[in-house]
Amino acid sequence: MSSWLDYTINGLIVGNVYALVAVGLALIFGVSRLINFAQGSIYLVGAYIGWVAVVQLHTPLPLTIILVAVAAAIVGLIIERFGLRPLQNSVRIAPLLATIGISFVLDQLVMLTFSPNPRALPSQLPDVRFQVGGGTIGPLDLLIAGVGLTSALLLFVFLRYSKLGWAVRATAQDRDAAMQMGVDVRVNQAVFGIAAALGGVSGLLVGMYYNQIDTAMSLQATLKGVVAEVVGGAGNVPGAVIGSLLLGLVESYGVAVFGTSYRNLFAFLLLVVVLVLRPNGLFASARQAPPEPLTGTFIAPSRPVRIPRWVLLVAAGVFAILPFFPVSFYVLQTLINAWLLGMLALSLTLVAGTVGQVSLGHAALLAIGAYTSALLSLNFSVPVGLAIIAGGLMSAALGTALISPSFRLRGHYVSVATLAIGEIVSLVILNWESVTRGPIGISGIPPLSLFGYDLISPTSIYWFSFIVMVVLALLQGRLLGSHLGRSFRAIRDDDIAARAYGLSLNRYKSLAFIFGGFAAGVSGGIAAHLYSYINHETFNTQQSILALTVVILGGLGNVVGAIVGAVALVGLPEVFRIAAEYRILIYGIVLLLLVRFRPQGLLGTI
């Protein structure tokens, strides 16, 4: 019984930390109708500012908390002023994408400043435990609970009794009416400052709780905050607190029963269940309107760039005969990576650009195809070519089945659901050791082969991947030119009108994910045989974001644009090889610039 009390206390303490992130997210969503994916990066910044204060400056704990809160608030104000305010009149998807780009930039700046090596963050509190019933509690546990309760009380007083707090509440209830009544930009500034301060303090407390910080902690913080917020009800501050505590308890009890490796799996399963059964959250009002669709918000006003067919044929011919010229292995390898990314981009531009389902977990389709192909060729001696096709089919079928619960969702919830499902696939791969070999991964994967001939030379691999990508592009172009493609675009532009005309939304979304899943699965299968080793971290969320950046760069729904975007985004960091360590930073900056100045992409949307 004492151990379960310890798990309960641990769950509530961790839930208090999640609440600091989730409340900030809820405030921002309430005012801006925006899920701020940069909140975890502010959490990371707060952790490292705390490390500097504690280890380098030796500040006392109260001063450390104040320094972290103030510095994080300043970062939040900068994000609001320069990253998001210029996008107020842009398409509604633009701020969401901008926060993703900002998170890339902040994470990389922290990593380049402090290095990716983990650092110890001492708690500055006595290392003692007090007996409480059958369990124990320590000074740091009490501090985290105290900070959580104090923050909640101060926030309540601010929202209830200050004029600016009234403006925040009014904006959360009806933004348009509040603006008409004279509520100005200070509301957004206040909300982003408060949210960032809470996020930064959360990062400091987590670092002290686990006595360690590292530059990879931001993504998990964002995901946990989003889970807690959505479970409680997006934009609902009390719901965010209760959702955070519930999430902390679910994780703690899950660890008690199944082990530490299952901690995150329960969090994302909880999110998916809530989204399916109660999309507005557990504590949302029964009269609350469902989230609005992002109808028409993926397409910025533009005229697509029409490339003559003969230009495309010439370009394809040049790339086809490129290996006959004296080019280095490095150039061929770079283009092979571009072709693989192009296949993934073709998949995502069909799903996001043509049907309007922005997927942030698309790398899961790569993983399903890669593991299917690798296991079939290793365990059952299936020819590699057939194994790759089987990987594509498995990715199409299983990926569509997994993502189908999100078809009934609207707005940003679609992105959140796909992100959660991507994480669930990765965690299942990690824990299903009897099939996937768990954290050890799969090694010794057979090399690419075709009709019994191994494709080992860079030239043969180049031609194989290029031909596969071209075939997939031609098939997708044919698909989008048919009545099926027109139906996809009708759903993207206005799903309510499409349903009124008799289109079955779930059916057409499923078809889009089937076709897209096959292309992604084939790409993952080819990658597995090229790498010869894969594990649960090979295909991660970062690749999903990279694919989305490629699609936006080329032009949403644009088949040629997906390939052009892949070549450009893979080739850009290679042109400046001295800047290889800045690759992710470059991706984040490119995404921000695109969202701000060219949301329709290089070749325009179709």
Summary of the structure (lengths in Angstrom):
residues: 606
radius of gyration: 24.5
end to end distance: 61.1
largest distance: 79.2
contacts: 2288
relative contact order: 0.12
helix: 74%
strand: 3%
